[in-house]
């Protein structure tokens, strides 16, 4: 396994906050609140991914409530948030992982998932965060560090899943 240097992966990112020796720090370009108080339950069935609200299926993106920065700050109340990061493109000979910055974990923010970015994935990737306390974070502050890992050989074909070409 070879982790690529941060300086060598910037060409795969639309925008970044900081270059690190083994990865790149990224800031969210948009934040949405998931209104869990309105949701009866989450629903996943093939291409249908969203929520049941009042016995009716709603697509994930139709339920999200956009949060606007207050000046230069994201001000978030406790809750579950859907963060959108700048567009990335994973080459066919790599995978990528996005980890929460340890500073945010130390402050009590809890990220609730990490996924593998398969070879060929392209889009504005998203992550769901559980935030148990009120938060005020500068809009330019990095939330995740993304790393790229070189595969033993190039994949025969790239990712073709549901989230390919994500855009918000």
Backbone as CSV, one residue per row, in Angstrom:
resi,resn,N_x,N_y,N_z,CA_x,CA_y,CA_z,C_x,C_y,C_z
1,UNK,0.850,-1.179,0.000,0.000,0.000,0.000,0.894,1.239,0.000
2,UNK,0.579,2.156,-0.885,1.318,3.414,-0.975,0.332,4.566,-0.851
3,UNK,0.553,5.418,0.131,-0.256,6.629,0.276,0.454,7.738,-0.495
4,UNK,-0.283,8.399,-1.385,0.313,9.443,-2.215,0.545,10.725,-1.416
5,UNK,1.574,11.448,-1.774,1.869,12.731,-1.145,0.760,13.733,-1.444
6,UNK,0.494,14.599,-0.490,-0.532,15.613,-0.687,-0.311,16.436,-1.938
7,UNK,0.934,16.838,-2.167,1.228,17.672,-3.342,0.945,16.963,-4.661
8,UNK,0.938,15.638,-4.658,0.713,14.905,-5.908,-0.765,14.653,-6.193
9,UNK,-1.653,14.945,-5.236,-3.078,14.669,-5.472,-3.915,15.926,-5.703
10,UNK,-3.314,17.106,-5.593,-4.112,18.329,-5.769,-4.754,18.407,-7.148
11,UNK,-4.162,17.772,-8.135,-4.718,17.808,-9.497,-6.052,17.074,-9.599
12,UNK,-6.395,16.267,-8.592,-7.651,15.517,-8.605,-8.765,16.223,-7.828
13,UNK,-8.469,17.413,-7.297,-9.412,18.140,-6.450,-9.767,19.487,-7.063
14,UNK,-11.054,19.828,-7.031,-11.515,21.117,-7.542,-10.973,22.273,-6.695
15,UNK,-10.939,22.067,-5.380,-10.538,23.117,-4.441,-10.047,22.436,-3.173
16,UNK,-9.071,23.037,-2.521,-8.581,22.471,-1.269,-8.235,23.593,-0.303
17,UNK,-8.104,23.225,0.973,-7.804,24.197,2.021,-6.320,24.220,2.359
18,UNK,-5.713,23.017,2.453,-4.308,22.941,2.865,-3.702,21.640,2.356
19,UNK,-2.443,21.730,1.906,-1.706,20.538,1.489,-0.949,20.003,2.695
20,UNK,-1.120,18.712,2.981,-0.394,18.032,4.045,0.585,17.042,3.417
21,UNK,1.543,16.530,4.193,2.484,15.567,3.622,1.800,14.345,2.993
22,UNK,0.750,13.828,3.627,0.126,12.594,3.132,-1.329,12.778,2.727
23,UNK,-1.746,13.991,2.473,-3.139,14.198,2.083,-3.451,15.675,1.934
24,UNK,-4.732,15.957,1.788,-5.207,17.324,1.577,-6.361,17.605,2.532
25,UNK,-6.328,18.766,3.183,-7.447,19.212,4.013,-8.489,19.883,3.128
26,UNK,-9.768,19.588,3.417,-10.871,20.148,2.643,-11.911,20.777,3.556
27,UNK,-12.497,21.857,3.074,-13.598,22.534,3.764,-14.889,22.254,3.010
28,UNK,-16.017,22.156,3.715,-17.280,21.950,2.995,-17.658,23.186,2.187
29,UNK,-18.256,22.953,1.024,-18.743,24.069,0.207,-20.200,24.359,0.504
30,UNK,-20.884,23.398,1.118,-22.285,23.585,1.516,-22.578,22.662,2.692
31,UNK,-23.505,23.101,3.541,-23.952,22.287,4.677,-25.472,22.303,4.699
32,UNK,-26.045,21.120,4.893,-27.492,20.956,5.000,-27.807,20.250,6.312
33,UNK,-28.925,20.603,6.914,-29.401,19.906,8.110,-30.367,18.819,7.667
34,UNK,-30.252,17.649,8.281,-31.221,16.575,8.067,-32.264,16.716,9.171
35,UNK,-33.497,17.068,8.836,-34.524,17.349,9.855,-35.103,16.058,10.449
36,UNK,-34.338,15.442,11.345,-34.736,14.132,11.872,-36.068,14.167,12.612
37,UNK,-36.460,15.333,13.117,-37.728,15.424,13.845,-38.927,15.218,12.917
38,UNK,-38.756,15.385,11.618,-39.841,15.203,10.649,-39.866,13.801,10.040
39,UNK,-38.791,13.049,10.223,-38.607,11.781,9.516,-39.186,10.617,10.310
40,UNK,-40.027,9.819,9.635,-40.545,8.596,10.253,-39.468,7.518,10.253
41,UNK,-38.826,7.319,9.097,-37.691,6.405,9.008,-36.946,6.602,7.693
42,UNK,-35.687,6.156,7.688,-34.890,6.177,6.462,-35.336,5.022,5.582
43,UNK,-35.222,5.193,4.267,-35.692,4.182,3.318,-34.638,3.962,2.240
44,UNK,-34.288,2.697,2.019,-33.313,2.332,0.995,-33.810,1.098,0.270
45,UNK,-34.034,1.244,-1.040,-34.488,0.132,-1.877,-33.982,0.379,-3.297
46,UNK,-32.849,-0.227,-3.630,-32.264,-0.037,-4.958,-31.913,1.410,-5.212
47,UNK,-32.550,2.005,-6.207,-32.274,3.396,-6.573,-33.056,4.402,-5.724
48,UNK,-33.951,3.937,-4.874,-34.699,4.842,-3.985,-33.927,4.981,-2.679
49,UNK,-33.480,6.187,-2.416,-32.699,6.462,-1.211,-33.211,7.753,-0.601
50,UNK,-33.813,7.624,0.546,-34.372,8.819,1.165,-35.060,8.511,2.467
51,UNK,-36.215,9.146,2.660,-36.920,9.052,3.931,-38.413,8.881,3.700
52,UNK,-39.060,8.281,4.688,-40.515,8.245,4.728,-40.940,9.320,5.722
53,UNK,-41.751,10.253,5.224,-42.286,11.337,6.043,-43.794,11.346,5.829
54,UNK,-44.550,11.202,6.912,-46.018,11.138,6.820,-46.471,10.095,5.794
55,UNK,-45.867,8.915,5.875,-46.189,7.776,5.002,-45.917,8.032,3.520
56,UNK,-45.060,8.991,3.206,-44.736,9.304,1.814,-43.218,9.303,1.628
57,UNK,-42.753,8.670,0.543,-41.319,8.650,0.245,-40.849,10.016,-0.250
58,UNK,-39.721,10.471,0.300,-39.078,11.717,-0.137,-37.607,11.406,-0.430
59,UNK,-37.123,11.846,-1.596,-35.705,11.692,-1.909,-34.867,12.446,-0.887
60,UNK,-33.691,11.920,-0.613,-32.776,12.533,0.340,-32.615,14.030,0.085
61,UNK,-32.302,14.412,-1.139,-32.017,15.830,-1.424,-33.237,16.723,-1.264
62,UNK,-34.434,16.158,-1.351,-35.654,16.958,-1.203,-35.986,17.262,0.257
63,UNK,-35.340,16.573,1.168,-35.607,16.729,2.601,-34.601,17.679,3.261
64,UNK,-33.427,17.790,2.681,-32.349,18.569,3.286,-32.701,20.050,3.416
65,UNK,-32.275,20.651,4.537,-32.477,22.081,4.792,-31.124,22.786,4.724
66,UNK,-30.959,23.652,3.736,-29.674,24.322,3.530,-29.368,25.289,4.673
67,UNK,-28.136,25.245,5.141,-27.643,26.161,6.166,-26.781,27.208,5.457
68,UNK,-27.010,28.455,5.738,-26.204,29.541,5.159,-25.220,30.023,6.223
69,UNK,-23.999,30.342,5.821,-23.051,30.883,6.798,-23.549,32.219,7.348
70,UNK,-23.219,32.480,8.590,-23.477,33.774,9.211,-22.163,34.545,9.119
71,UNK,-22.040,35.393,8.108,-20.764,36.060,7.858,-19.740,35.031,7.424
72,UNK,-18.666,34.920,8.174,-17.594,33.970,7.861,-17.675,32.685,8.671
73,UNK,-18.838,32.404,9.262,-18.935,31.242,10.148,-20.134,30.359,9.833
74,UNK,-19.892,29.054,9.960,-20.989,28.098,10.031,-21.402,28.064,11.497
75,UNK,-22.659,28.346,11.796,-23.176,28.262,13.160,-24.224,27.160,13.166
76,UNK,-23.907,26.063,13.833,-24.752,24.872,13.796,-25.246,24.507,15.185
77,UNK,-26.503,24.178,15.246,-27.104,23.660,16.473,-26.875,22.149,16.512
78,UNK,-27.047,21.505,17.671,-26.918,20.049,17.706,-27.854,19.406,16.684
79,UNK,-27.350,18.385,16.011,-28.166,17.696,15.016,-27.330,16.877,14.061
80,UNK,-27.982,16.428,12.996,-27.320,15.638,11.969,-27.232,16.490,10.712
81,UNK,-26.038,16.544,10.156,-25.768,17.425,9.027,-25.178,16.656,7.850
82,UNK,-25.496,17.151,6.678,-25.060,16.582,5.405,-24.114,17.604,4.791
83,UNK,-22.834,17.277,4.739,-21.816,18.205,4.252,-21.444,17.873,2.813
84,UNK,-21.345,18.894,1.989,-20.962,18.738,0.585,-19.563,19.328,0.415
85,UNK,-18.669,18.517,-0.152,-17.287,18.939,-0.367,-17.029,19.165,-1.860
86,UNK,-15.983,19.934,-2.186,-15.691,20.209,-3.594,-15.464,18.925,-4.400
87,UNK,-15.660,19.064,-5.686,-15.556,17.949,-6.624,-14.175,17.292,-6.570
88,UNK,-14.195,15.958,-6.589,-12.959,15.187,-6.676,-13.092,14.197,-7.827
89,UNK,-11.963,13.723,-8.294,-11.939,12.697,-9.337,-10.875,11.686,-8.943
90,UNK,-11.287,10.442,-8.770,-10.364,9.395,-8.346,-9.832,8.681,-9.589
91,UNK,-8.502,8.658,-9.774,-7.958,7.951,-10.934,-8.187,6.441,-10.814
92,UNK,-8.081,5.746,-11.934,-8.365,4.305,-11.957,-7.338,3.472,-11.201
93,UNK,-6.209,4.061,-10.831,-5.193,3.297,-10.101,-5.140,3.662,-8.616
94,UNK,-6.215,4.286,-8.104,-6.245,4.713,-6.695,-7.619,4.499,-6.071
95,UNK,-7.640,4.489,-4.752,-8.853,4.702,-3.967,-8.560,5.915,-3.089
96,UNK,-9.582,6.470,-2.475,-9.371,7.583,-1.548,-10.224,7.362,-0.304
97,UNK,-9.791,7.948,0.792,-10.518,7.937,2.063,-10.520,9.361,2.610
98,UNK,-11.635,9.784,3.185,-11.726,11.103,3.812,-11.976,10.904,5.306
99,UNK,-11.073,11.404,6.105,-11.149,11.266,7.562,-11.443,12.616,8.207
100,UNK,-12.188,12.619,9.325,-12.400,13.886,10.031,-11.079,14.386,10.602
101,UNK,-10.911,15.687,10.614,-9.716,16.243,11.249,-9.783,15.964,12.743
102,UNK,-8.665,15.568,13.297,-8.629,15.188,14.710,-9.004,16.352,15.620
103,UNK,-8.732,17.580,15.210,-9.116,18.746,16.010,-10.622,18.763,16.251
104,UNK,-11.404,18.455,15.220,-12.859,18.448,15.376,-13.296,17.336,16.327
105,UNK,-12.654,16.176,16.234,-12.970,15.093,17.175,-12.632,15.500,18.605
106,UNK,-11.500,16.159,18.790,-11.093,16.590,20.133,-12.079,17.588,20.734
107,UNK,-12.738,18.364,19.860,-13.706,19.356,20.330,-15.096,18.771,20.560
108,UNK,-15.280,17.488,20.265,-16.558,16.846,20.532,-17.480,16.710,19.342
109,UNK,-17.029,17.100,18.146,-17.831,16.862,16.949,-17.628,15.410,16.546
110,UNK,-18.683,14.760,16.155,-18.601,13.339,15.858,-19.013,13.108,14.413
111,UNK,-18.108,12.620,13.619,-18.425,12.264,12.247,-19.004,10.862,12.276
112,UNK,-20.054,10.644,11.502,-20.734,9.358,11.634,-20.441,8.357,10.531
113,UNK,-19.613,8.684,9.566,-19.284,7.696,8.538,-18.037,8.082,7.768
114,UNK,-17.376,7.071,7.229,-16.302,7.237,6.260,-16.512,6.158,5.223
115,UNK,-16.328,6.494,3.969,-16.518,5.520,2.900,-15.288,5.495,2.011
116,UNK,-15.155,4.429,1.262,-14.095,4.334,0.264,-14.572,5.018,-1.008
117,UNK,-13.727,5.846,-1.574,-13.978,6.413,-2.895,-13.324,5.456,-3.886
118,UNK,-14.134,4.767,-4.653,-13.631,3.778,-5.605,-12.922,4.431,-6.783
119,UNK,-12.055,3.656,-7.460,-11.428,4.160,-8.678,-12.503,4.643,-9.653
120,UNK,-12.284,5.801,-10.256,-13.219,6.337,-11.234,-14.347,7.170,-10.659
121,UNK,-14.494,7.195,-9.316,-15.538,8.041,-8.729,-15.232,9.495,-9.062
122,UNK,-16.289,10.254,-9.321,-16.150,11.676,-9.601,-17.388,12.390,-9.085
123,UNK,-17.199,13.497,-8.391,-18.347,14.262,-7.936,-18.036,15.128,-6.732
124,UNK,-19.054,15.882,-6.313,-18.991,16.652,-5.075,-19.378,15.678,-3.966
125,UNK,-18.391,15.136,-3.290,-18.704,14.083,-2.329,-19.362,14.642,-1.073
126,UNK,-20.104,13.780,-0.416,-20.858,14.186,0.771,-20.509,13.297,1.952
127,UNK,-20.707,13.842,3.128,-20.548,13.093,4.365,-21.617,13.541,5.348
128,UNK,-22.028,12.614,6.182,-23.010,12.898,7.223,-22.275,13.033,8.556
129,UNK,-22.595,14.082,9.288,-21.956,14.341,10.580,-23.025,14.466,11.655
130,UNK,-22.734,13.863,12.811,-23.551,14.069,14.004,-22.816,15.092,14.851
131,UNK,-23.492,16.184,15.174,-22.896,17.254,15.967,-23.719,17.403,17.247
132,UNK,-23.158,16.984,18.402,-23.930,16.966,19.641,-23.960,18.286,20.413
133,UNK,-23.119,19.247,20.025,-23.047,20.527,20.737,-23.130,21.674,19.726
134,UNK,-23.452,22.868,20.199,-23.456,24.036,19.305,-22.038,24.268,18.793
135,UNK,-21.952,24.696,17.524,-20.655,24.839,16.873,-20.611,26.150,16.094
136,UNK,-19.469,26.809,16.153,-19.208,27.987,15.322,-17.830,27.770,14.699
137,UNK,-17.818,27.543,13.374,-16.581,27.209,12.670,-16.417,28.135,11.468
138,UNK,-15.246,28.711,11.328,-14.956,29.562,10.180,-15.182,28.775,8.888
139,UNK,-15.758,29.418,7.885,-16.082,28.736,6.626,-14.839,28.216,5.906
140,UNK,-13.672,28.747,6.216,-12.433,28.293,5.584,-11.717,27.208,6.379
141,UNK,-12.274,26.828,7.508,-11.665,25.787,8.341,-11.876,24.422,7.689
142,UNK,-10.834,23.608,7.678,-10.938,22.260,7.104,-11.678,21.329,8.056
143,UNK,-12.517,20.466,7.489,-13.262,19.477,8.265,-12.708,18.072,8.058
144,UNK,-12.184,17.798,6.866,-11.680,16.451,6.575,-10.303,16.530,5.930
145,UNK,-9.576,15.419,6.061,-8.344,15.226,5.304,-8.575,14.026,4.404
146,UNK,-8.331,14.204,3.114,-8.511,13.117,2.164,-7.141,12.568,1.786
147,UNK,-7.052,11.235,1.741,-5.819,10.582,1.314,-6.126,9.701,0.108
148,UNK,-5.133,9.546,-0.749,-5.238,8.675,-1.913,-4.270,7.513,-1.722
149,UNK,-4.750,6.315,-1.980,-3.945,5.104,-1.846,-3.828,4.459,-3.222
150,UNK,-2.598,4.173,-3.603,-2.313,3.571,-4.910,-2.664,2.084,-4.880
151,UNK,-3.368,1.619,-5.921,-3.703,0.203,-6.063,-2.524,-0.553,-6.677
152,UNK,-2.525,-1.871,-6.520,-1.433,-2.656,-7.100,-1.430,-2.585,-8.623
153,UNK,-2.611,-2.367,-9.224,-2.693,-2.125,-10.664,-3.977,-1.351,-10.943
154,UNK,-4.060,-0.762,-12.120,-5.218,0.041,-12.495,-6.475,-0.820,-12.587
155,UNK,-7.590,-0.282,-12.084,-8.873,-0.985,-12.185,-9.289,-1.074,-13.654
156,UNK,-9.949,-2.169,-14.014,-10.395,-2.354,-15.403,-11.487,-1.364,-15.771
157,UNK,-12.320,-1.022,-14.809,-13.339,-0.003,-15.042,-13.567,0.769,-13.749
158,UNK,-14.096,1.973,-13.898,-14.307,2.833,-12.752,-15.676,2.652,-12.123
159,UNK,-15.860,3.325,-11.014,-17.106,3.320,-10.256,-18.274,3.732,-11.148
160,UNK,-19.366,3.001,-11.039,-20.564,3.302,-11.819,-21.812,3.286,-10.928
161,UNK,-21.629,3.556,-9.656,-22.722,3.461,-8.703,-23.652,4.664,-8.670
162,UNK,-24.581,4.602,-7.733,-25.639,5.599,-7.557,-25.097,7.021,-7.402
163,UNK,-23.991,7.179,-6.695,-23.496,8.510,-6.344,-22.510,9.082,-7.355
164,UNK,-22.269,8.391,-8.465,-21.358,8.917,-9.482,-21.865,10.272,-9.993
165,UNK,-20.951,11.230,-10.123,-21.240,12.595,-10.607,-22.135,13.373,-9.645
166,UNK,-22.026,13.095,-8.330,-22.798,13.854,-7.336,-22.606,15.349,-7.561
167,UNK,-23.696,16.115,-7.443,-23.617,17.577,-7.560,-24.761,18.187,-6.762
168,UNK,-24.442,19.211,-5.986,-25.453,19.864,-5.154,-25.484,21.341,-5.408
